[in-house]
Amino acid sequence: MVDSTPDLDVRRRRALFRAWHRGLREVDLLMGQFADTHMATLDEAELADFEALLELPDRDILGWFTGEMDIPPAYDTPLLRKLLAFHVHAGPINL
């Protein structure tokens, strides 16, 4: 069952918008596609973790995705692992 309260719904809509309007187009795609797929099912704790990621610089997030930067322990959450795994593909991506 998905948690749904007026406050949680507003936070989800705000986070979804922010995920697609970050700055670097690459990070918009990484965060936005994940948000499109998972936002409605994130519980309050996962949403809080996602909101915390939205506050970070795009270069940090992109560095974590590319493996160029280590993930700080404070941000190495199950939600971040879910986000990283969402973008792992075994074959070609057909957009």
Secondary structure by P-SEA (a helix, b strand, c coil): cccccaaaaaaaaaaaaaaaccccaaaaaaaaaaaacccccccaaaaaaaaaaaaccaaaaaaaaacccccccccccaaaaaaaaaacccccccc
